[in-house]
Amino acid sequence: MTESRPSRSALPSLTERRKAATQLDIARAAAELFTEKGPDGTTAEEIADRAGVALRTFYRYFRSKQDAVAPLLSSGGDHWRALLADSGSRTPLAQALEAAAVASLRLPGAAREDEGLRWTRGLLRAARNDAALRAVWYRVNQESEERLLPILTGLAGPDADPLEVRLVAAAATDAIRVALETWALADAEDGEAASPAELMVRCMRELTGGLRLPARARV
């Protein structure tokens, strides 16, 4: 079976790419300010100024200052799902989920791994004392689970039990969430602390180990 390439119409337009770039600039500015001053000490005006955009542009894309960091928090999940969708059809699903999750820590581009993990750690630590920021993190994970489900459904094939596939989507998403939260809240100076990848593998195996993972679809 030949894999079809995305049509030109399915690729992001120049306007969409510019919009995504602007959103990411605003997200980085918000993350920087949250790290420096905390969410309570940061205003939307300051974020817009740091990102070099007008305040009206900020509110065109985001409802609140906490909402502005969603693109950073979701980037790893976006990469994970893309890697999983591209995994080989002969790879067992459990192995594909785990390998894609670990590889997703290495975002495309030079030094992106360190940047992505640094922002994630800082934002998850700030979220401990900011309910609105926690709500953004939980929403990002819920959306990731919803976007993962059709990918798993396609990989599992038409004969898979929809409930089993949904349980796998929920367990895999929560495994990554718990791993990142545990790592982010650990002492950064503790040499004995597990790495994000180690925690991700452990959580993935613990949470999906009791599930009957669907067989991969035949191609």
C-alpha positions, 0 to 999 in steps of 0.5 A: 500500500503506497502512502499518500502525500499531503495535497498542497491544500492540506499544507499550511498557508503562508498566513497560517505559518505567520500566525503560528510564528506570532503565537509562538513568539508571544508564548515565549515572551509570556514564558520568559516573564512568568519565569522572571516575575511569576504569572501574578506579576505579569500583565498581558501588556508586558507580554505583548511588549516583550513579543513586539506586538500590539495588545490587540494582536495579543488578544486576537490570539489568546484570551488571557495571559496564562492562555498565551503559553499553550503553544509552548506546552503543546509543542511536545505533544504535537511532535509526539503525535506526528512521530507516532503517525509516521511509525512503521506499521510493523512496530508493535503499538506499545513500542511505537507509543514509547519510542515516539514519546521519548523522541518527542523530547527532541524537538526539530531544530538546533537546541530545541530540546533544551529550550522546550524542556526548560520552558516546560519545567518553569511553566509547570513549576509556576502552575503549582500556585496559579490555577489558571495556568494549571487549567491551561496545562490540563486543557492542553493534555485533554486536546492532545488526547482527543487528537491522539485518538484518531491516530491510534484508531488508524494504527489499530485498524477497523477491527479494534475495540473503540473502547480499548483504543480510547483507553490507550489514548487516555493512558498514554496521554496521562503517562506523559503528563505525569512524567513531565509533572514529576520531572518538573517538580523534582529538584533540578540540582538532584543528580539522582533525579530521573530524566524526563525520558526515563520517567516517560518510559516508566509511566508509559509502561505502568499505565498501559501495561494492564491494557490489551493494546490493539494489534497494528493494522495490516497494510 
